[in-house]
Amino acid sequence: MYLFWATLMDMLRRTFVFLLMFNSYGIGQTILQKMDLQAAHYGQLSRQIWESPELGYKEVKSSTLLKEELRRNGFRIDENIGGMPTAFVATWGSGKPVIGILGEYDALPGLSQSDQPRKEIPVTGGPGHGCGHNLFGVGSAFAAVSIKEYLEQTKKPGTVRFFGTPAEEGGGGKIYMARAGVFNDTDAMLAWHPDDKNGASLKTSQANISAKFRFRGKAAHASLAPEMGRSALDGLLLFSHAVELMREHVPEATRIHYVITNGGAAPNIVPDFAESYLYLRYPDMIVLDGMWKRLLKAAEGAAMATETTFQLELVNSVYNILPNDTLAALADKNLRRIGGITYTADETRFAETIRKSLEGNLPPVDQARTIEKATQGHGGGSTDVADVSWIVPTTEFTTATTVPGVPLHSWQSTACSGTSIGRKGMVLAAKTLTLTAIDLYENPELLVAARKDFDKRRAGHTYQSRIPADHQPPLTYRDK
């Protein structure tokens, strides 16, 4: 008799869970259908931002457009977060759980490009959305509004919060937002990023420290009185040579890249000022710290050898991403539920044309139709999303907003970001964010599991930004 009742109760429990899941699926399907009707509107918003690309911390038009859209949909807007005029937080709802959605909208310098599959520069030297952040910000806002509509429809308690984050491309806006404490009460953070493929991720990223290395010497006539001068450029070049020698003696995953931003005014003047802008990356912050100390010693030694002086201006430092198994699994499930991206005949012609400008072994065009398996390891890029991931359970997936084989930070990527190909990837991302948030609202135990994953991966490590507490946001870091 006991076995009978135990079996019956288990069957009833399973039926109840199934009905809950079915109900969640049905609600999600209704929201997806509504999103299909709204997709063209958000596609147009992404195009507006693409047509007016703005560099980090200068995204006035872009952030205003997003704030107006969210305010129109009932969100409360808090502005000027962390002393950054283009950073904001948009909130709807009340109580727990608090689900956060990250949005970016900064462009890259020198990537001005039309929406054609050939190199065509509208503004010489102008910025462009070569990383697809015009899609990133709008797609995330689209999801936030859709999640708000779900909460309204179901009358469930909870809060959805959109974080408008500036200057991801080297400016570290999220670090200063983190310092302001805006992420602290968030239960889960959902994010995505443009790419040439679709997939959830369990990879970490590259921790990164970047700075401007400035050398100062004494100016003199380079021919009449060279002995009176002390070349700042000599100091910089000696430092750069030390960096090149260092490459042989660092861990394999290390990346070091730099540009000389000032090498002097004229050949016949001994330069009294020279500057380089350098990035150092590695997928572990502790190891990166050790290599950074070595770079500083190289700069100090170069200054000593050339009788110049050396000064450092720290620009940015971000952590490596802390993956989350539970949230990545949800993103994977929802990506597969929606499915990949199918090109029209015109989009296929665009894809085939633009791929002719690329070299190497390219993935098949129909990669955009598939969902990649989430894998471990580390990627080659860096992002300030990583710092958020050490504060709150976070996941970031990718969708194919560019033609398979097209690298980010290229003119080809800028072109794709302004087309229907980019917008299709954006809508896939918005839908995936929305369904994943619905899963978390409908099944609070998933938030508990995500927190356990977070605590397990972070165990023994304390997050401490390498940006000093008194360091202000580098609002002019893109200025020359």
N, C-alpha and C positions, 0 to 999 in steps of 0.2 A: 504493500500500500504506500509506504514511504517513497519507494522508487517511482511509483506511478505519479504521485503528486510532484516529486522533484522534476521528473521528465516534463510534466505538464507546465510547471512554472518556467522551466528553461525554454520551452517552446513559445510560451507567451512573451517571455523577455525578448527572444529573438525576433518575434513578430513585431513587437513594439519598436525595437531598434530598426528593423527593416522599414516600418512605416515612417519613422523619423527621417531615415535616409531618403526614402522616396519623396517625402514632403520637401526636404531640403533640395533634392534634385528638381522637383517641380517648380519651386520658388526660383531656383537658379535659372531654369529654362525660360521662365517668364521674364526675368531680368535680361537675359541674353537677347530675347526677341525685341525688347524695348531698346537695347543698345544698338541693334541693327538699324533701327529707325533714326537713331541719333548719330550714327557713325559719320555721316557726311558733314554734319555741323562741326564735329571735333576735328575731322580731317581738314576743314577749312581753317580752323584755328591754328593747326600745326603748320599749315602753309603760310599763314600770316607771320608766324614767328620765323619760319625759314626765309621769308622774303626780307626780313629786317634783322639779320644776325647781329648779336651783341656779345662782346667779350665779357669775361668774368668780372663780376661786381659792377658792370655797367648795363645789366639787363633790365633797363627801366621799362621799355615797351613790352618786353616779353613777360616780366613779372606782373605788370599792370594788367595785361590781357588775361592772365590766369586768375588773378585776384578778382577781376570783374566777373569772370565766368562763375567762379565759386561763390562769390557774394550774391550773384543773381539766383543761385540755387540754394540760398539760405544759410551758407556757411558764415561763421563769425571769423573775421580776419584780424590777426595780430601782426603788426608790421615792424620793420627795423629791428629784427631779432639779432642779438649779439653785436649791435652796432653796425649792421650791414643793411644799407637802404633797400637792397633787392631781396632780402631774406624775409620770409613770412611763414606763418602757420595759420591754416584754415581749419576750423573745427565745426563739426555738427554732431548733435546728440549729447548724451550725458551718461555718466556712470561707466561701469566696467562691462565688458572689456574695452580697452582702447586699442584700436587697430590703426597703425600708421601706414601711410603711403608716401614714398619719397618721389619728388619730382625735380628734375634739373632742366636748365634752359639756356646755358651759356654756349657760345660758339667758339670756334678756334681761329686763331690769326692766320691770314694768308691762304685761306681755303675758299675764297669766293669762287662760285661755279654756278652755271645755269643748270636747268633740269634736263639737259640733253646728254646723250651717251657719248659725247666727245668733249675734250677739254675746251671750255668756253668761259672766259673770266669776265664777269660783268663789271667788277670793280678791282682794278689792279692793286694787289696787296691787301685787299679787303678780307674781312672775316667770312666764315661760312660754317654751316652745320655739318662738318665732316664726321661728327660722332653721333649725329641724330638726336641731339638733345631737344630740338624743336618737337620731335615725336615723343621723347621721354616725358617732358613736362606735361604736355597735353594729354597723352595717353594715361598718365597717372591721375590727372585731374578728372578725366572721363570716368575712370574707375571710382574715384572718391565720390563723385556725384551718383553713380550707379549704386554704390554701397549705401549711400544715404537714402536712396529711394527704396532699397530693400529694407532698411531699418524702419522707415516710415510705413511701408506696406505691412510688415509683420508686427509692428509695435514692440519690437524687442528692445530691451535696455542695451546700451552700449554707445560708444563714441567712435566716429571715424575722423581721422586727422590727416590732412594733407600738409606735408612739409615742403615748402618752396625753398630749394637750396641752391644758392648761387655759386659760381666759380668752382665747379668740380674739377675743371681742367687746370689743375695746378695751384688753385687758390685756396682750397681747403675750407670752403664755406661751412660744411657740416661740423667741422671741429669747433668753430666758434659758436655754432648753435648748440652743440653738446655742452660747451662751457656754460652757456646760458641756462642749461638744465631742461630744455624743451622736450627731450626724448625720455626723460626719467620715468614718467608714469605710463609709458607705452607698453602694452603687453606683447605685441608682435609687430615687426616692421616688414613690410612687403615692398619689394622694388624689382625693377626689370632694367634691361639695357638693350639698345639696338645692337644687332649683329648680322651675320650672314647665315645664321642657323637658329633653330628653335630648341630650347632645352633648359631644364632646371640644372642647378649646379651644386656640387659638393666640393668644389675647388676653393682653395684660398687664393689670394692675390699677392702682389708684390708690395711689401711695406716700402715706403719711399721717404727720403729726405731730400729736399731741394733748397738751393741757396744761390745767391749771387756772390762770387768771389771777386773782391775789388783790391787792386794793387795801385799804390801811389808812389811816384818817384819825383825826379827833378827834371824839368824841361830844359833843353839847351839846343843850340844849333847842332844838327847831327853831323855836319861836316867841319865847321870852323872850330867848335869847342865840344866835341863829343865827351871829353873827359870830365866836363862839368855836369853832365847829365847822368841820371840814374833811371833807366828805362822801366817804367811800370809794365810795359809789354814784355820785356825780358822776364820779369818776375812771373807774369801770367803764363808765358810759354814754358818756362821751367816747371811750373806747377803742372801744366797740362802734360808735359813729358813724364813727370812722375806718375800722373794718373794712368797714362798708357802703359808704363812699366808695371803698375799695380795690377792691371788686368790679368796677368799671368798667375797672380798669387791670391786670388779670391775664390770663394765657392762658385761652382759651375753656374748656378742660377742667377748670379749677380748681373745686374745691368748698370752700366755707367754711360751717361750721355750728356754732352754739353755743347753750348754754342758760345762763341766769343761775341759779346754784344757791343764791346768798345775796344778797339785796338790802337787808338791814337787818332790824331787829326790829319797829319801829313807825314810823308816819309822823311822830310828834311827837318823834322822836329822830334827830338827825343821825347817819347810819350810820358807825360807825368800822371796819366791815368789809364787803366785798362781793366776790363771786367769780363767775366764769363758767368754763364748761368748753367748750373750743373744739377743733374738728378742722379741719385744713387738708389738702387732698388735691390731688395732681396725678400723672399717670402717668410722672413722671421725678424721681428723688430730687434731682438736682443743681438743677433748676429750682425744686423745692419748697424747697430750702435758701434760695435767694434770696428767695422770698416770705416765708418764716418770719422772716428778718432784718427785713423790712419790718414785719411784725406786732409784733415786739419793740420796734421804734422807735416804733410807734404807742402801745403801752402805756406806754413810758417818757415819751413826750410828754404823754399824758393825765395821768399822775401828776404831772408837772412843772406842768402848767397848773392843776391842782386842789389843789396843795400836799398831795398824798397820797403814799404810797409804794406801789411795785409789786413783787410777788414772783411768781415763776413756779414751778409744780410740774409738771415734765415727767411725763406719764403713760405715753405710748407713742409709738413711731415704727416704722413698717414700710415695707419697700421695695415696689416694683412687681414683679409676677411676671415671671420670666424663662421664657418658654415653651420647650418642647422639641419639635421637629418629629417625631423618631422616636417618642417616648413618646406624643405626641398621636395619631399615626397608628395605633399599636397600640390605644389606648383606643377610637378611632373604629371600627376593625375589629371589636373585640370587642363594642362596643355594638350594632353592626349584626348580628353573629352571634346575639346573644341576642334582640334586637328590643325594641320599645317596650312601653308599658303599655296594656292593655285594661281598661276599667272594666266591672264588673258592672252590672246594672240599678240596684241600690241605690246604687252608687258614682256612677253617672251622675245619679241624682236629687239626691244630695248635691252634686255638681259644679254642676248647673244652679241649685240653690237658692243656693249660696254665691256664685255669679257675679252674682246679682241685687244683691248688696251692693256691687258694684264699679261704677266708672264708666269711660267711655272706650271705645275700640275694643279689644275683647278678642280674643285669638287663639282659633281654634276649639278646642273641647274635645278633638278627636281629635289635637291637637298632642302629647299624651302618648304617642300610638302611634308617632310618628315619631322619627327620629334626625336632629338638625340637622347641617348641614355645619360643620366647624371653620373659623372665619374669623379673620383677623387683626384688629388694632385694640386698643381698650382698653375695659374694663368700668368701671362706676361705683363699685364697691365696693373695699374694702381688706381685706387679710388678712395675718396673719403667716406664712401658707404661703409668701408671697413671699420672706421672708428665707431660708427653707429652700431655695428654688429657686435662690438665688445661691451655695449651698454644695454642692449635689448636684443632678444632673439630675432634674427634677421635672415631673410633669404632674398636672393637676386637671381632671376632667370633671364634668358635672352630670347628674342624673337627675330625672325629674318626680315629686317627692314631694308637690308641691302641685298643685292644680287649675290648668290653664292660665289665665293672667291674674291669678292671686293673687300679690301681691308678698310677698317675704320681709319679716320684721320687722313683721308685721301680725297682728291677731287671727285673720284668716282662715287665715294660714299656720300659726299655733299649732294651730288646729282640725284642719287637714289632717295635721299631724305626729303626731297621736294616733290616726289612723284607718288603715284598710286601704289607703287610697290612698297615704299616706306609706310604709307598710311595703312596698308593691309597688315603689316607687322605690328603697327601701333594698336590697331583694334584687337588683334589677337592678344597682345599684352594686357590691354585694358580689361578684356573679358576674363583672362586668367587671374589677374589681381582681384577682380570682383568675386569670382567663384571661390577663390582661396579665402578671402575674407568671410564670405558666407559660411564656409566650412567651419571657420573658427568661432563665429557667433553661434552657430547651431550646435557645435560640439565642444564645449569648454574644456573637456579632457584633453583635447589636442593642444591647447595652450599650456596645460600642465606638462605634457610630454615635451613641447618645444622648450619650455623653461629647464627641464631636466637635461635635455641635449645641450643647451647653452651652458649650464653649470658644469656639466661633465667636460666639455671642450675647454672651458675657461679655467678649470681647476688648477690651482697653483700659479696662476698668472694674474697680475693686476694691471688694468688699463691705466696708463698714464701718458697723455699726449706729450710728444717731444716739443711741442710748441710751448714756450714759457708762458706762465699765467699772465704776465703783463704785456705780452705781445699782442698788438692790435691786428685786426684783419688787414691783410695787405691790399687795400682797395685800389692801389695804383700799380699792382705787380705787372700788368700788361703794358704800362706806359713805357715809352722808350726815352 
